[in-house]
Amino acid sequence: MSQITGVTLGGVEWTPEFIMELDQANCIGCGRCFKVCPRDVFDLVEREASDDDDDYDDDDDDGFSDDTSMVMSLKNKLDCIGCKACSKVCPKTCMSHAPSAVAAE
C-alpha cells in the first residue's frame, strides 16, 4: 500500500505524519495543542486518578506544574491532517505521529 502524500503550492511532495497516540500520563493539560490544531482533534478532559499519582515526583524542572486535574485527549483522531503543529508546541512531547497508508475503498 502506498502512503498518503501531499504537494505544496511550490510543487514539492511531502508525507504528512498523522497523530497516533497521546501520552496522557505525561500531559500537563496546558492546552497548547488544542489551541494550535486547525482541526477538531483534541479535547481537554478530567484526568483519571491513578494509584501512581501519590508517588509522582516532578523533578524535570521545566517550569511547568504537573499537578493538574485536566489532561488532553484525542477527541477525533481521524480528523488529523498530519501537520504536526501539536507536537511542535507541546512542552512535554506527548504525541506520537506516523505516516499512514491510503485507505482502500
mmCIF file of the C-alpha atoms, coordinates in Angstrom:
data_MODEL
# 
_entry.id   MODEL 
# 
loop_
_atom_site.group_PDB 
_atom_site.id 
_atom_site.type_symbol 
_atom_site.label_atom_id 
_atom_site.label_alt_id 
_atom_site.label_comp_id 
_atom_site.label_asym_id 
_atom_site.label_entity_id 
_atom_site.label_seq_id 
_atom_site.pdbx_PDB_ins_code 
_atom_site.Cartn_x 
_atom_site.Cartn_y 
_atom_site.Cartn_z 
_atom_site.occupancy 
_atom_site.B_iso_or_equiv 
_atom_site.pdbx_formal_charge 
_atom_site.auth_seq_id 
_atom_site.auth_comp_id 
_atom_site.auth_asym_id 
_atom_site.auth_atom_id 
_atom_site.pdbx_PDB_model_num 
ATOM 1   C CA . MET A 1 1   ? 0.000   0.000  0.000  1.00 0.00 ? 1   MET A CA 1 
ATOM 2   C CA . SER A 1 2   ? 1.237   3.482  -0.778 1.00 0.00 ? 2   SER A CA 1 
ATOM 3   C CA . GLN A 1 3   ? 1.470   6.234  1.818  1.00 0.00 ? 3   GLN A CA 1 
ATOM 4   C CA . ILE A 1 4   ? -0.632  9.367  1.752  1.00 0.00 ? 4   ILE A CA 1 
ATOM 5   C CA . THR A 1 5   ? 1.338   12.225 0.215  1.00 0.00 ? 5   THR A CA 1 
ATOM 6   C CA . GLY A 1 6   ? 0.646   15.893 -0.333 1.00 0.00 ? 6   GLY A CA 1 
ATOM 7   C CA . VAL A 1 7   ? 2.029   18.603 -2.579 1.00 0.00 ? 7   VAL A CA 1 
ATOM 8   C CA . THR A 1 8   ? 2.980   22.120 -1.505 1.00 0.00 ? 8   THR A CA 1 
ATOM 9   C CA . LEU A 1 9   ? 1.999   25.204 -3.501 1.00 0.00 ? 9   LEU A CA 1 
ATOM 10  C CA . GLY A 1 10  ? 5.536   25.144 -4.928 1.00 0.00 ? 10  GLY A CA 1 
ATOM 11  C CA . GLY A 1 11  ? 5.076   21.584 -6.160 1.00 0.00 ? 11  GLY A CA 1 
ATOM 12  C CA . VAL A 1 12  ? 7.200   19.839 -3.529 1.00 0.00 ? 12  VAL A CA 1 
ATOM 13  C CA . GLU A 1 13  ? 5.837   16.461 -2.451 1.00 0.00 ? 13  GLU A CA 1 
ATOM 14  C CA . TRP A 1 14  ? 5.665   15.726 1.300  1.00 0.00 ? 14  TRP A CA 1 
ATOM 15  C CA . THR A 1 15  ? 4.367   12.937 3.534  1.00 0.00 ? 15  THR A CA 1 
ATOM 16  C CA . PRO A 1 16  ? 2.032   14.006 6.359  1.00 0.00 ? 16  PRO A CA 1 
ATOM 17  C CA . GLU A 1 17  ? 2.516   12.279 9.719  1.00 0.00 ? 17  GLU A CA 1 
ATOM 18  C CA . PHE A 1 18  ? -0.784  11.727 11.493 1.00 0.00 ? 18  PHE A CA 1 
ATOM 19  C CA . ILE A 1 19  ? -1.271  11.574 15.257 1.00 0.00 ? 19  ILE A CA 1 
ATOM 20  C CA . MET A 1 20  ? -1.178  8.003  16.533 1.00 0.00 ? 20  MET A CA 1 
ATOM 21  C CA . GLU A 1 21  ? -1.171  8.378  20.322 1.00 0.00 ? 21  GLU A CA 1 
ATOM 22  C CA . LEU A 1 22  ? -1.214  10.971 23.075 1.00 0.00 ? 22  LEU A CA 1 
ATOM 23  C CA . ASP A 1 23  ? 0.592   10.119 26.320 1.00 0.00 ? 23  ASP A CA 1 
ATOM 24  C CA . GLN A 1 24  ? -1.854  11.366 28.975 1.00 0.00 ? 24  GLN A CA 1 
ATOM 25  C CA . ALA A 1 25  ? 0.481   10.334 31.798 1.00 0.00 ? 25  ALA A CA 1 
ATOM 26  C CA . ASN A 1 26  ? 2.999   12.878 30.509 1.00 0.00 ? 26  ASN A CA 1 
ATOM 27  C CA . CYS A 1 27  ? 0.444   15.577 29.562 1.00 0.00 ? 27  CYS A CA 1 
ATOM 28  C CA . ILE A 1 28  ? 0.257   18.688 31.782 1.00 0.00 ? 28  ILE A CA 1 
ATOM 29  C CA . GLY A 1 29  ? -3.053  19.922 30.328 1.00 0.00 ? 29  GLY A CA 1 
ATOM 30  C CA . CYS A 1 30  ? -1.616  23.230 29.099 1.00 0.00 ? 30  CYS A CA 1 
ATOM 31  C CA . GLY A 1 31  ? -3.931  23.290 26.043 1.00 0.00 ? 31  GLY A CA 1 
ATOM 32  C CA . ARG A 1 32  ? -1.269  24.410 23.568 1.00 0.00 ? 32  ARG A CA 1 
ATOM 33  C CA . CYS A 1 33  ? -2.024  21.539 21.175 1.00 0.00 ? 33  CYS A CA 1 
ATOM 34  C CA . PHE A 1 34  ? -5.751  22.317 21.362 1.00 0.00 ? 34  PHE A CA 1 
ATOM 35  C CA . LYS A 1 35  ? -5.130  25.983 20.512 1.00 0.00 ? 35  LYS A CA 1 
ATOM 36  C CA . VAL A 1 36  ? -2.810  25.336 17.568 1.00 0.00 ? 36  VAL A CA 1 
ATOM 37  C CA . CYS A 1 37  ? -4.714  22.439 15.961 1.00 0.00 ? 37  CYS A CA 1 
ATOM 38  C CA . PRO A 1 38  ? -6.560  23.576 12.812 1.00 0.00 ? 38  PRO A CA 1 
ATOM 39  C CA . ARG A 1 39  ? -8.993  20.661 13.140 1.00 0.00 ? 39  ARG A CA 1 
ATOM 40  C CA . ASP A 1 40  ? -11.180 19.238 15.932 1.00 0.00 ? 40  ASP A CA 1 
ATOM 41  C CA . VAL A 1 41  ? -8.674  16.588 17.083 1.00 0.00 ? 41  VAL A CA 1 
ATOM 42  C CA . PHE A 1 42  ? -8.217  17.359 20.813 1.00 0.00 ? 42  PHE A CA 1 
ATOM 43  C CA . ASP A 1 43  ? -10.387 17.790 23.884 1.00 0.00 ? 43  ASP A CA 1 
ATOM 44  C CA . LEU A 1 44  ? -9.482  18.808 27.442 1.00 0.00 ? 44  LEU A CA 1 
ATOM 45  C CA . VAL A 1 45  ? -10.892 16.283 29.916 1.00 0.00 ? 45  VAL A CA 1 
ATOM 46  C CA . GLU A 1 46  ? -10.554 15.486 33.601 1.00 0.00 ? 46  GLU A CA 1 
ATOM 47  C CA . ARG A 1 47  ? -7.516  13.386 34.424 1.00 0.00 ? 47  ARG A CA 1 
ATOM 48  C CA . GLU A 1 48  ? -8.422  9.951  35.722 1.00 0.00 ? 48  GLU A CA 1 
ATOM 49  C CA . ALA A 1 49  ? -6.925  9.293  39.144 1.00 0.00 ? 49  ALA A CA 1 
ATOM 50  C CA . SER A 1 50  ? -4.315  6.573  39.296 1.00 0.00 ? 50  SER A CA 1 
ATOM 51  C CA . ASP A 1 51  ? -2.503  4.832  42.118 1.00 0.00 ? 51  ASP A CA 1 
ATOM 52  C CA . ASP A 1 52  ? 0.802   6.253  40.829 1.00 0.00 ? 52  ASP A CA 1 
ATOM 53  C CA . ASP A 1 53  ? -0.242  9.903  41.390 1.00 0.00 ? 53  ASP A CA 1 
ATOM 54  C CA . ASP A 1 54  ? 0.942   9.936  45.009 1.00 0.00 ? 54  ASP A CA 1 
ATOM 55  C CA . ASP A 1 55  ? 4.376   8.604  44.085 1.00 0.00 ? 55  ASP A CA 1 
ATOM 56  C CA . TYR A 1 56  ? 4.967   11.019 41.195 1.00 0.00 ? 56  TYR A CA 1 
ATOM 57  C CA . ASP A 1 57  ? 7.840   13.463 41.632 1.00 0.00 ? 57  ASP A CA 1 
ATOM 58  C CA . ASP A 1 58  ? 8.167   16.336 39.148 1.00 0.00 ? 58  ASP A CA 1 
ATOM 59  C CA . ASP A 1 59  ? 11.926  16.657 39.070 1.00 0.00 ? 59  ASP A CA 1 
ATOM 60  C CA . ASP A 1 60  ? 12.342  17.642 35.415 1.00 0.00 ? 60  ASP A CA 1 
ATOM 61  C CA . ASP A 1 61  ? 12.472  21.361 36.380 1.00 0.00 ? 61  ASP A CA 1 
ATOM 62  C CA . ASP A 1 62  ? 10.849  22.509 33.141 1.00 0.00 ? 62  ASP A CA 1 
ATOM 63  C CA . GLY A 1 63  ? 8.870   25.311 34.762 1.00 0.00 ? 63  GLY A CA 1 
ATOM 64  C CA . PHE A 1 64  ? 5.524   23.553 34.382 1.00 0.00 ? 64  PHE A CA 1 
ATOM 65  C CA . SER A 1 65  ? 3.423   22.172 37.196 1.00 0.00 ? 65  SER A CA 1 
ATOM 66  C CA . ASP A 1 66  ? 2.378   18.582 36.719 1.00 0.00 ? 66  ASP A CA 1 
ATOM 67  C CA . ASP A 1 67  ? -0.289  18.936 39.429 1.00 0.00 ? 67  ASP A CA 1 
ATOM 68  C CA . THR A 1 68  ? -3.295  19.394 37.170 1.00 0.00 ? 68  THR A CA 1 
ATOM 69  C CA . SER A 1 69  ? -6.670  17.737 37.172 1.00 0.00 ? 69  SER A CA 1 
ATOM 70  C CA . MET A 1 70  ? -7.103  18.277 33.420 1.00 0.00 ? 70  MET A CA 1 
ATOM 71  C CA . VAL A 1 71  ? -5.431  16.434 30.580 1.00 0.00 ? 71  VAL A CA 1 
ATOM 72  C CA . MET A 1 72  ? -5.688  16.464 26.796 1.00 0.00 ? 72  MET A CA 1 
ATOM 73  C CA . SER A 1 73  ? -7.349  13.570 24.982 1.00 0.00 ? 73  SER A CA 1 
ATOM 74  C CA . LEU A 1 74  ? -7.860  12.602 21.363 1.00 0.00 ? 74  LEU A CA 1 
ATOM 75  C CA . LYS A 1 75  ? -11.398 13.671 20.522 1.00 0.00 ? 75  LYS A CA 1 
ATOM 76  C CA . ASN A 1 76  ? -11.365 12.983 16.791 1.00 0.00 ? 76  ASN A CA 1 
ATOM 77  C CA . LYS A 1 77  ? -8.110  11.291 15.738 1.00 0.00 ? 77  LYS A CA 1 
ATOM 78  C CA . LEU A 1 78  ? -9.426  10.715 12.203 1.00 0.00 ? 78  LEU A CA 1 
ATOM 79  C CA . ASP A 1 79  ? -9.724  14.493 11.644 1.00 0.00 ? 79  ASP A CA 1 
ATOM 80  C CA . CYS A 1 80  ? -5.918  14.930 11.882 1.00 0.00 ? 80  CYS A CA 1 
ATOM 81  C CA . ILE A 1 81  ? -4.346  16.383 8.717  1.00 0.00 ? 81  ILE A CA 1 
ATOM 82  C CA . GLY A 1 82  ? -0.785  15.399 9.635  1.00 0.00 ? 82  GLY A CA 1 
ATOM 83  C CA . CYS A 1 83  ? 0.695   18.879 10.087 1.00 0.00 ? 83  CYS A CA 1 
ATOM 84  C CA . LYS A 1 84  ? 2.322   18.001 13.468 1.00 0.00 ? 84  LYS A CA 1 
ATOM 85  C CA . ALA A 1 85  ? 1.674   21.521 14.802 1.00 0.00 ? 85  ALA A CA 1 
ATOM 86  C CA . CYS A 1 86  ? 0.593   19.944 18.111 1.00 0.00 ? 86  CYS A CA 1 
ATOM 87  C CA . SER A 1 87  ? 3.956   18.247 18.582 1.00 0.00 ? 87  SER A CA 1 
ATOM 88  C CA . LYS A 1 88  ? 5.833   21.432 17.802 1.00 0.00 ? 88  LYS A CA 1 
ATOM 89  C CA . VAL A 1 89  ? 4.174   23.330 20.675 1.00 0.00 ? 89  VAL A CA 1 
ATOM 90  C CA . CYS A 1 90  ? 3.953   20.516 23.252 1.00 0.00 ? 90  CYS A CA 1 
ATOM 91  C CA . PRO A 1 91  ? 6.417   21.158 26.105 1.00 0.00 ? 91  PRO A CA 1 
ATOM 92  C CA . LYS A 1 92  ? 6.269   17.512 27.231 1.00 0.00 ? 92  LYS A CA 1 
ATOM 93  C CA . THR A 1 93  ? 6.434   15.699 23.838 1.00 0.00 ? 93  THR A CA 1 
ATOM 94  C CA . CYS A 1 94  ? 3.195   13.808 24.466 1.00 0.00 ? 94  CYS A CA 1 
ATOM 95  C CA . MET A 1 95  ? 2.246   12.989 20.865 1.00 0.00 ? 95  MET A CA 1 
ATOM 96  C CA . SER A 1 96  ? 3.477   10.304 18.527 1.00 0.00 ? 96  SER A CA 1 
ATOM 97  C CA . HIS A 1 97  ? 2.958   10.612 14.774 1.00 0.00 ? 97  HIS A CA 1 
ATOM 98  C CA . ALA A 1 98  ? 3.427   8.353  11.759 1.00 0.00 ? 98  ALA A CA 1 
ATOM 99  C CA . PRO A 1 99  ? 2.677   8.328  8.048  1.00 0.00 ? 99  PRO A CA 1 
ATOM 100 C CA . SER A 1 100 ? -0.445  6.461  7.018  1.00 0.00 ? 100 SER A CA 1 
ATOM 101 C CA . ALA A 1 101 ? -1.311  4.269  4.083  1.00 0.00 ? 101 ALA A CA 1 
ATOM 102 C CA . VAL A 1 102 ? -4.029  5.255  1.639  1.00 0.00 ? 102 VAL A CA 1 
ATOM 103 C CA . ALA A 1 103 ? -7.267  3.591  2.742  1.00 0.00 ? 103 ALA A CA 1 
ATOM 104 C CA . ALA A 1 104 ? -8.685  1.014  0.352  1.00 0.00 ? 104 ALA A CA 1 
ATOM 105 C CA . GLU A 1 105 ? -12.124 1.780  -0.981 1.00 0.00 ? 105 GLU A CA 1 
# 
